[in-house]
Amino acid sequence: MTPAEHPQPNAPADPASPAVELTPAAAELIRVLSAVHGPLMFHQSGGCCDGSAPMCYPRGEFRTGGSDVLLASLAVEGLDEPVPFWISASQYALWRHTRLIVDVVEGRGSGFSLEAPEGVRFLIRSRLVRQPAS
């Protein structure tokens, strides 16, 4: 399911604002990982602990389906192809009022995300872009 397939109430307050953005550190790590693993993708689940961190996989290694939303296709300077950013539909319902900011911090996560061997992990920061309707 793409963001365009969602009803208007789920649309960001400012359509020109990206739903997902990258910090410079995250963009650099994506370039490094792409050079080693080829085209990449992200999936953001609604799990707990490290399950709530964005996971980076070689494109196609994580199967998405009807319970996932393609939130963004991230343009990364230096890469020929955008990096799809998927989110579980249940997590999208909770976070649809926020802009997700993909960042990198030191430390290893405990998942299958490609950055784990680098001694860093992707992390989501967020910014409220509009108040939820009551």
C-alpha positions in Angstrom: 0.0 0.0 0.0 1.4 3.4 -0.9 0.8 6.7 1.0 -1.3 7.9 -2.0 -3.7 5.0 -1.4 -4.5 6.2 2.1 -7.5 8.4 2.7 -6.8 12.1 3.0 -6.9 12.2 6.9 -3.6 10.3 6.9 -1.9 12.7 4.6 0.9 14.9 6.1 -0.2 18.5 6.9 2.4 19.8 4.5 2.6 17.5 1.4 5.9 19.2 0.4 7.4 18.0 3.7 9.0 14.6 3.4 7.5 11.8 5.6 11.0 10.5 6.1 14.3 12.3 6.0 17.9 11.3 6.6 20.6 12.9 8.7 23.9 13.4 6.9 25.4 10.5 9.0 22.5 8.2 7.9 23.0 9.1 4.2 26.7 8.4 4.4 26.1 5.0 6.1 23.6 4.2 3.4 26.2 5.0 0.7 28.7 2.7 2.4 26.3 -0.1 2.8 25.1 0.2 -0.8 28.6 -0.1 -2.0 28.9 -3.4 -0.2 25.4 -4.9 -0.5 23.9 -3.2 -3.6 20.4 -1.6 -3.6 18.9 -1.3 -0.1 15.5 -1.0 1.6 14.3 -0.1 5.1 11.4 -1.6 7.1 10.1 0.0 10.3 8.1 -2.3 12.4 6.1 -1.7 15.5 8.0 -4.2 17.6 9.6 -3.5 21.0 13.2 -2.8 21.8 15.3 -3.3 18.7 12.2 -4.3 16.8 11.2 -0.7 16.8 14.4 0.4 15.1 14.5 0.8 11.3 16.0 -2.3 9.8 18.1 -2.0 6.6 18.2 -4.9 4.2 19.4 -5.6 0.7 16.4 -4.7 -1.5 14.1 -7.7 -1.7 15.5 -9.5 1.3 12.6 -8.5 3.5 9.2 -9.4 2.1 6.6 -6.7 2.4 2.9 -7.3 2.0 -0.6 -5.9 2.6 0.2 -5.0 6.2 3.0 -2.7 5.1 3.0 0.9 3.8 5.6 2.3 1.4 6.1 5.6 3.3 8.9 7.1 1.2 11.5 6.5 -1.5 14.6 8.1 -0.2 16.8 9.9 -2.6 20.4 9.6 -1.4 23.1 11.7 -3.1 25.5 9.4 -4.9 23.1 6.5 -5.4 21.4 5.9 -8.7 18.2 4.4 -7.1 16.1 5.7 -4.3 15.9 3.6 -1.1 12.3 2.4 -0.3 11.3 3.0 3.3 8.4 0.7 4.4 6.5 0.8 7.7 4.0 -1.7 9.1 0.5 -0.4 8.7 -0.2 -0.6 12.4 2.9 1.6 13.2 1.9 4.0 10.4 -1.5 4.5 12.0 0.3 5.6 15.2 3.0 7.7 13.6 1.1 9.2 10.7 1.3 12.6 12.3 5.1 12.6 12.5 8.1 13.1 10.3 10.5 10.3 10.8 14.2 11.2 10.8 16.6 8.3 10.2 19.8 8.9 12.2 22.8 6.8 13.2 24.2 6.2 16.7 27.1 4.2 18.1 26.4 0.8 19.4 25.1 -2.5 18.0 21.5 -3.4 17.7 20.4 -6.9 17.9 18.8 -7.6 14.6 19.5 -8.5 11.1 20.0 -4.9 9.9 23.0 -4.5 7.7 24.7 -1.8 9.8 25.2 -4.0 12.9 28.8 -5.2 12.0 29.8 -1.5 11.6 29.4 -0.9 15.3 26.5 1.6 14.7 22.8 1.3 14.4 20.0 3.3 12.6 17.7 5.1 15.0 14.4 6.9 14.4 13.9 10.4 15.7 10.6 12.1 15.0 9.0 15.5 14.8 5.2 16.1 15.0 4.0 17.7 11.8 0.3 18.1 12.8 -2.0 17.4 15.7 -4.0 14.2 15.5 -7.7 14.7 15.0 -9.8 14.0 18.2 
